[in-house]
Amino acid sequence: MSGRRRIAVLRALPGLGDFLCAVPALRALRRLEPCAEVVLVGLARQLGLVRRYPALVDRLVELPCWPGLPEQPLDPAALPPFLAEMQERRLDLALQLHGSGGQTNALALLLGARETLGFHPADGWRPAATGFLPWVEEEPEPLRWLRLLRQLGPVEDDGALAFPVTDADRAELGALPGAARLAGRPYAVLHPGASTPARWADPVRAAGLADALAALGLAVGLTGSAGEADLVVRVRGAMRASGMAVPLAGATDLGPLAALLAGARVVVCGDTGVSHLAVAVGAPSVVLFGAASPVRWGPLDRRRHRVLPADAPVGRVLAECAALTAPGVALARSG
């Protein structure tokens, strides 16, 4: 048996932003426990992300299902062997980073760790007198988990998101025919889609935003998933300056997308995973928020990243973009 401390982190959420908002906590955990074996109890689709952070997470353990979690169909027969396997690991610590704990505190406790930390609903079940803090809904997501980790020791972390962009990512981006049209020129990225069609931007309004960005002297990369390709086509078709737009929906995997965002003068998007990815790679951004809370899910740095309501006038969005891009655009024009 290894003498390393064994730690399980429960965060089985499907979104890119969900993972990125946990990176500061994983970073702080590694500083507090530099020699520990850290496993993420999560979803199979998170494997690619876990592999991006080998210094923070040693490996992924797939959660087969859990009552109340909609990401996988409930399979009661899969739970006993999974829990038995986790309990056989004799964990030293389990961290419930999945949410308020109403659905997942029982799961965290059943992992069988000597110590379990998490949150509990303010008016709900508190599993233990210590280790479980009251959930505060309106709290920035990256900072909430750092607050939880302070129960283990001093945490010196500002909550900044991070995503490693590799030379391979940049090379893969450079090999895309569409991306070649953006190389060597100032460009913006406009991401009109979201995880659900109900949150997609209106194509005509998005086209107006793209035209406004083009008026700043910027080429416009229109990004999205393969399922959002039709939306991107409609946005470009409604543009007056469609020649300045480069449709990239479905063309970029996560790594090349991150490389694309990292080179942008500004990213304009809704409150999606792309907004968190832009923050993580250091790209200035304007994030348009609908129903989600900008306090909880918005960027921490409101100087480099601007937050506006989803129905903000195009002129106001453009003003924020201009403020973020003016020095670079002026330099590009003068050159």
N, C-alpha and C positions, 0 to 999 in steps of 0.2 A: 504493500500500500504506500502511495506517495505521501510525503510529509507536507505537501502543499495544501494550503487552505482551499476548500472547494466552495465556489460561489455560483448560484444560479440566479439569473436575471430574467424575470417573466415580463415579456412585452411582445405579445402575439398580435400586433396590430398590422394591417396590410399596407398602410400608406407610406410613401417615401418620407413625407414630412414627419410622420409618427416616429420613424427611425432616427431621422436627423435631429429631432428635438431631444432624443435620449442620448445623443453622442456626448454632450457635456457631462452628463452623469456617469457614463461609461469611462470617460477620461478621468474624472475625479475619483471614481472607484479604483482605477488602475494606480493612481497616485497613492491612494490610501492602502491599497493591497497590491504592491508591485510584484509579488511572487505568487499570487493566487492563481488558481485555474478558474477562469470565468467562462461560463457557458450561457448562451442566450436560449431561453425556452421560448420558441417563437414558431413562425410559419415557414414552410419550405421555400416560399418565394423570397424570404429574407436572406437566403444563403449568399447571393451575390453581394449584398450589402455587408454581411458579416465578413466576407473575404476581403473587403476593402479596408477593414480595420483590424489587422492581425495583432497589433500591439494592444488592442483594447479587449477583444473577445477571442477566446481560444477556439471555440466552435459553436455550432448551432445544434440544439436538440429540438426536434420537431414536436410540437404539441399536437396530438392527433385530433383532439376536439375538446370542448368543454361546454356544459349546459349554459345557454345564454350568449355564447360567442358565435356570431353568425358566419364566420369565415369558412368553417368546415361543417359538413353534416354530422350530426351527433351519432356516434358509434359507441354505445355503452361498453361493448366487448373490448374496445381498444384502450379504455381508460385503466383498468386494473393492472395490465402488464406495464403500461407507461409509468404509472405511479410507483409500482414495485421497483422498476428499474431506477427511477429517480431516488427512491428511499434507500436503495442499496448503495448509492454513491456516498451516503453519509455526509450530506452537505453541511458545511459550517454555517452558511448564510444563504438565505433566499431573499431577494429583493423584488417586491411586487411593484413594477413600474408600468403596469397595464392601465391603471385608471383609479377611480375612487375606491375600488375594492368591493363594491356591492356585489359584483359577480365573481371576482377573482381572488379575494382574500382566502376563501376556503381552498382554492386550488393551490395558492402559494403555501398555505400551511400543510397541505397534503404532500408537498414535495419532501417533507420530513427533515428540514434543516434544524440545526440546533438553535438558530436565531432567525426570525423572520421580521422584515421591516416592510411597511407599506402605509397607505392611507386608509381611512375609513370614512364613509359618509357622515357628515356632521350630525345627522339625526339617526344614524344607522348603527349596525353591529360593530363594536370595537373588539377585535379578537383577543387583545391582551392589554394590560394596563400600561405597558411600555412597548415601544417599537412601532406603534401605529398612530399617525398624526391625523388631525381632522382635515378633510378635503376642502380646499378653497377653490371654487369654480373659476373665479376671475383672477387667475394667477398665471403669469407667463410660463408656458409649458417647460422650457428648458430649466428655468429657475426652480420650479416646483420640485423636480427630482434632486436637484442639488440640496434643497432644504431637507429632503428626506435623508440624504447621505450624511448630513452634518451630525446625525445621531452616531455615526461611526468615528468621527474625528473632525479636525479642522479641514474645511474645503476652501481652497483658493482657486476659484474658477469664475469667470465672468459670464458663463453661459453661451459663449460664442459658438455657433455651429461651424462644422468643418466637414469637408468632403475632399478626399485626395484625387486630384486629376493627374493622370500618368501620361508619359510620353506615348504610350500605346493608344490612349484615348485621343490625344491630339492627332496622332497619325491616322487613326480611323476616321476622325472628323475630316481631316484634309483630303481623304480619299473619296469623300462623297461629292458627286458632281455639283449638287446644289450649293454645298458649303464653299466650294471653290469660288463661287460668285461673290462671296462675302470676304474672302481672304484679301488682306492688304487694303481694306477700306473700312471706314467707321460704320458700324452697324448697330441696330437695336434688335432685340428679340421680343416679339409679341406672341404670347401664348393664350389663345382665346378659349381653349377648352378647359375641361375639369373632369373629375372622376365620374361624374354623372351628367347626362345631357341637360338635366334641369338647371345646372349651374353654368352652362355654356354661355359665352357672351353673344349678344345679338350680332349677327354677321355684318349688318350695315354699320352699327356703332363701332365694331372692331375695325372695319375698313376705314372709318373716319379717323380712328386713332393711328392706324398704319399710315394713312396719308399725312397726318400731322407729323409723325416721326420722319417721314420722307422729306417733308418741308424743312426739317432741321438739317438736311443734308445727309441723312442716315439711310443706308440700305436697311431692309426690314426682313429678318428671318422669321417666318411664320412656323411655329413648332406645334406639335401635338402628337398624340398616339396614332397608331394606324386607324383606330376607330374614330378619330377626329379628322381624318383626311378630308372628308366631304365638307366639314365646317371650314377648314383652311382654304379649300377651293372656293367656297362661297365668299369668304372674306376677301381673298385676292380678286375674285371676279367683281366685287363691289367697289374696289379701289379705283380712284382716278389715276394714281401713280403706280399702277400694277407692275410696271417695269422695274420698280425699286424693290419689289417683294420677291422673296425666295421661299417657296413652299417646302417645308421639311417634315411635315407630319408623317410619322411612321418610318422615317429614314434614320433616326438616331437612337441607338441604345443609350443606356444611362450614362456611360462614360463619355461618349462623344457629345451627348447633350450637355453634360457638365462643362466640357471643354468649350463648347459653343457659348454657353452663358458666361464663362470666365472671360471671354474676349469681347463681350458686348459692352457698348457704352451705357446702355440702360436696358433693363428687362421690364416689360409691362405684362402683368398677369393677374389672374384672380387668386384667391386664397387656396392655392393648390400646392402639391408637392414641389412644383417648379419654383414657387416663391421661396420655399425653404432652401432649395438647391441653389438658387441665385445668391441667397445670403451666405450659404456655406462656401461658395467659391469666390466670394468677394465682389460680385457684380452689383452695381447700383440698381435699385429696382423701385418700381411703383406698383404697389399691391392693392387691388380693388376688392374690398371685402363686402360680401353679401350677408348671409345669415350668421356666419361664424363670428366668434368674438375676436376682434383684433387685439384685445388685451391678452387673451390666452395664446392666440396663434400668430399674432403679428411679429415682425422683426423687432429685436430689442434696440437696435441702433436706428433711431428715427431721423438721423441726419443723412445717412447714406441710403436709407430705405424709407420711402414715403408710403403712408397708408391713407387711402381714400375710400369713401363708400362706392359700391359698385355702380351706382347711378350718377356719379360725379360728372359734371359737364366735361366734354372733350377738351375744352379750353383749359380747364383747371388741371386735367391730367397732363396736357401738353406743357403747361407752365412748370409742373414738377419735373417732368422729363428734361425740359430745357435747363432748369436749375442744376440738375445732376450732370448734364452732358455739356454744358456751355464751354468749359475750358478745353475739352478735347475736340469739340466740333470746331471751335475757333482756330485751334492749332491745325486741324485737318484742312480747313478752308484756306488758311493762310499759306499752307504748304503747297 
